[in-house]
Amino acid sequence: MITTFSDEARKLFARATTASLTAQLIKRGFRNRAIAHVTAVNPATPRLWGPAYTVRYIPAREDLATGAAMGDPANPQRHAIEATPPGHVIIVDTHGLDTSGTFGDILVARLRVRGVAGIVSDGPMRDVAELSRMDFPVFARGNAAPPSYGTMMAVDAQVPIGCGGVAVFPGDILIGDADGVVVLPAAIAEEVARDAVEQDRLEAYIRQRVEGGDSIVGVYPPSEALKAAYRQWLADRGES
């Protein structure tokens, strides 16, 4: 199923930073929505957002985790390559296995051509020299030379998973930037993103004040006087 969004939601998801998103989630009682220890393989492409398309791995069993099995179009990993809708993000649960690569450059190239928005894995990637030159967001935990079936096997797609200790359901909204990846429950994603964008705007004003010599006292966190000054600043700029 292809998830659609309003133009306003798209603008919010494209702008909100993971730092402010996590702060807004904490205000709502969600303290475990950031996937730890994953970074962009290509630092020039650290931004991604889109609905989650999940893939789940388990430890390999030697008679099933073979090169031939991995090449079967019905294999959940291979199926995901062709089935993930454009604009969605593949997110992978590697079961904590970190000695073989989740995806390589050829599979990633296919996703890029198909219009998939990116990949997030709590395990390693292979062919990282090639991936690091691709204009495509890939977030992973390190690198590994062996193919995935060296230690793990894909067994499910589009089921709830745990990625880096975070529960992810198909259709959750993933947003990634230089600080990492955040998982937003779909039902509140737009609301959280809207408040995060406003927080980013307020903090840009606060930073301007601090760089101008203000103490952080009464400024960060903002006092009522600071908030009033901020509202006036927005009015002077013709913003609301």
C-alpha positions as CSV (number, residue, x, y, z in Angstrom):
1,M,0.0,0.0,0.0
2,I,1.3,3.4,-0.9
3,T,1.0,6.0,1.8
4,T,0.1,9.5,0.7
5,F,0.6,12.8,2.5
6,S,-0.6,16.4,2.2
7,D,1.8,19.0,0.8
8,E,2.0,20.5,4.3
9,A,3.0,17.2,5.9
10,R,5.6,16.6,3.2
11,K,7.1,20.1,3.9
12,L,7.2,19.3,7.7
13,F,8.8,15.9,7.3
14,A,11.4,17.3,5.0
15,R,12.4,20.1,7.5
16,A,12.0,18.7,11.0
17,T,15.3,17.8,12.7
18,T,15.7,14.6,14.6
19,A,17.0,16.6,17.6
20,S,13.7,18.6,17.9
21,L,11.6,15.6,17.0
22,T,13.0,13.5,19.9
23,A,12.4,16.5,22.2
24,Q,8.8,16.7,21.1
25,L,8.3,13.0,21.4
26,I,9.6,13.1,25.0
27,K,7.1,15.7,25.8
28,R,4.4,13.2,24.7
29,G,5.9,10.4,26.8
30,F,7.8,8.6,24.0
31,R,11.4,8.2,25.2
32,N,12.6,5.4,22.9
33,R,12.0,6.5,19.4
34,A,15.6,7.2,18.2
35,I,17.6,4.4,16.6
36,A,21.0,4.3,18.3
37,H,24.4,4.0,16.6
38,V,23.3,4.2,13.0
39,T,25.0,6.8,10.7
40,A,24.7,7.8,7.1
41,V,27.1,5.8,4.9
42,N,27.4,8.8,2.6
43,P,27.7,11.9,4.8
44,A,26.6,14.1,1.8
45,T,23.2,12.3,1.9
46,P,22.1,12.3,5.6
47,R,18.5,13.4,5.0
48,L,15.7,11.0,4.6
49,W,12.0,10.6,5.4
50,G,9.2,8.3,4.5
51,P,6.9,5.5,5.7
52,A,8.5,2.4,7.0
53,Y,8.7,-0.8,4.9
54,T,10.0,-3.4,7.4
55,V,12.3,-6.4,6.8
56,R,13.2,-8.9,9.6
57,Y,16.2,-11.1,9.7
58,I,17.0,-14.0,12.1
59,P,20.3,-16.0,12.6
60,A,21.1,-18.1,9.5
61,R,20.4,-21.8,9.3
62,E,22.9,-23.4,7.0
63,D,20.5,-25.4,4.9
64,L,18.3,-22.4,4.3
65,A,20.7,-19.4,4.2
66,T,22.3,-20.1,0.8
67,G,23.1,-18.0,-2.2
68,A,20.4,-19.7,-4.2
69,A,17.8,-19.0,-1.5
70,M,18.8,-15.4,-1.4
71,G,18.4,-15.1,-5.1
72,D,14.8,-16.4,-5.0
73,P,12.4,-13.5,-5.9
74,A,10.2,-14.7,-3.0
75,N,12.9,-14.2,-0.5
76,P,11.7,-11.4,1.8
77,Q,14.8,-9.3,1.2
78,R,14.7,-9.7,-2.6
79,H,10.9,-9.2,-2.6
80,A,11.3,-5.9,-0.6
81,I,13.7,-4.7,-3.3
82,E,10.9,-4.8,-5.9
83,A,7.9,-4.3,-3.6
84,T,8.8,-1.3,-1.5
85,P,6.7,1.6,-2.8
86,P,8.4,4.7,-4.1
87,G,8.9,7.3,-1.3
88,H,9.0,4.6,1.4
89,V,12.1,3.7,3.5
90,I,13.2,0.1,4.0
91,I,14.1,-0.5,7.6
92,V,15.8,-3.7,8.7
93,D,16.0,-5.7,12.0
94,T,19.2,-7.7,11.8
95,H,18.6,-9.5,15.1
96,G,21.9,-7.9,16.5
97,L,24.0,-9.8,13.9
98,D,26.9,-7.6,12.9
99,T,29.4,-9.7,10.8
100,S,27.7,-9.7,7.4
101,G,26.2,-7.0,5.3
102,T,22.5,-6.2,5.1
103,F,22.5,-4.9,1.6
104,G,25.2,-4.1,-1.1
105,D,25.6,-1.7,-3.9
106,I,23.6,-3.5,-6.6
107,L,20.5,-3.9,-4.5
108,V,20.8,-0.3,-3.3
109,A,21.2,0.9,-6.9
110,R,17.9,-0.9,-7.8
111,L,16.1,0.8,-4.9
112,R,17.5,4.2,-6.0
113,V,16.2,3.7,-9.5
114,R,12.8,2.7,-8.2
115,G,12.4,5.8,-6.2
116,V,12.7,4.3,-2.7
117,A,13.5,7.0,-0.2
118,G,16.3,5.2,1.7
119,I,17.4,2.3,3.9
120,V,17.9,2.1,7.6
121,S,19.6,-1.0,9.2
122,D,20.8,-1.7,12.7
123,G,23.4,-4.0,11.1
124,P,26.3,-3.4,8.7
125,M,26.3,-2.7,5.0
126,R,28.7,-4.1,2.4
127,D,30.2,-2.4,-0.6
128,V,30.5,0.8,1.5
129,A,33.0,2.4,-0.8
130,E,30.4,2.3,-3.5
131,L,27.5,3.3,-1.2
132,S,29.5,6.2,0.1
133,R,29.5,7.7,-3.4
134,M,25.8,7.1,-4.1
135,D,23.3,10.0,-3.9
136,F,21.0,7.8,-1.8
137,P,20.4,7.8,2.0
138,V,21.7,4.6,3.6
139,F,21.9,4.5,7.4
140,A,23.7,1.5,9.0
141,R,25.8,0.4,11.9
142,G,29.2,-0.1,10.4
143,N,30.4,-2.2,7.5
144,A,31.1,-5.9,6.7
145,A,32.5,-7.8,3.7
146,P,30.4,-11.1,3.8
147,P,27.0,-11.2,2.2
148,S,24.0,-11.3,4.5
149,Y,23.5,-15.1,4.3
150,G,26.9,-15.6,5.9
151,T,25.2,-15.1,9.3
152,M,21.5,-14.2,8.8
153,M,18.5,-14.8,6.7
154,A,15.5,-12.6,5.9
155,V,12.2,-14.3,7.1
156,D,9.6,-11.5,7.1
157,A,8.6,-8.2,5.5
158,Q,5.9,-5.7,6.5
159,V,5.6,-7.0,10.1
160,P,6.4,-5.2,13.4
161,I,10.2,-5.3,14.0
162,G,12.8,-4.0,16.5
163,C,15.5,-1.9,14.9
164,G,18.3,-0.7,17.2
165,G,16.0,-1.4,20.2
166,V,13.1,0.7,18.8
167,A,9.7,-0.8,17.9
168,V,8.8,-0.1,14.3
169,F,5.5,-0.8,12.6
170,P,4.9,-0.7,8.9
171,G,3.8,2.8,7.9
172,D,5.5,4.5,10.9
173,I,7.3,7.7,9.6
174,L,11.1,7.6,9.6
175,I,13.1,10.8,9.6
176,G,16.9,10.7,9.4
177,D,19.6,13.4,9.4
178,A,23.1,13.8,10.6
179,D,22.1,13.0,14.2
180,G,20.5,9.7,13.3
181,V,17.0,8.3,12.7
182,V,13.8,8.8,14.5
183,V,10.6,6.6,14.3
184,L,7.4,8.6,14.5
185,P,4.1,6.7,15.2
186,A,2.0,7.4,12.1
187,A,-1.0,8.7,14.0
188,I,0.9,11.6,15.5
189,A,3.7,12.1,13.0
190,E,2.4,15.3,11.4
191,E,1.6,16.9,14.7
192,V,5.0,16.1,16.1
193,A,6.8,17.3,13.0
194,R,4.9,20.6,13.1
195,D,5.9,21.3,16.7
196,A,9.5,20.2,15.9
197,V,9.8,22.7,13.0
198,E,8.5,25.4,15.3
199,Q,11.0,24.4,18.0
200,D,13.8,24.6,15.4
201,R,12.7,28.1,14.4
202,L,12.6,29.2,18.1
203,E,16.0,27.7,18.7
204,A,17.4,29.5,15.7
205,Y,16.3,32.8,17.4
206,I,17.7,31.7,20.7
207,R,21.1,30.9,19.1
208,Q,21.1,34.3,17.5
209,R,20.6,35.9,20.9
210,V,23.3,33.8,22.5
211,E,25.8,34.5,19.7
212,G,24.9,38.2,20.3
213,G,26.2,37.9,23.8
214,D,23.1,37.0,25.9
215,S,23.5,34.6,28.8
216,I,21.6,31.3,28.6
217,V,19.7,32.3,31.8
218,G,16.2,33.1,30.8
219,V,17.0,32.4,27.2
220,Y,17.6,28.7,27.1
221,P,15.1,27.4,28.2
222,P,13.1,30.5,27.1
223,S,11.4,32.7,29.7
224,E,8.1,34.3,29.0
225,A,10.0,37.5,28.3
226,L,12.1,35.7,25.7
227,K,9.0,34.2,24.1
228,A,7.4,37.6,23.8
229,A,10.6,38.9,22.2
230,Y,10.5,36.0,19.8
231,R,6.9,36.7,18.8
232,Q,7.9,40.3,18.1
233,W,10.9,39.1,16.1
234,L,8.6,36.9,14.0
235,A,6.1,39.8,13.5
236,D,8.9,42.1,12.4
237,R,9.9,39.5,9.8
238,G,6.3,39.2,8.6
239,E,6.0,35.6,10.0
240,S,3.5,34.1,12.3
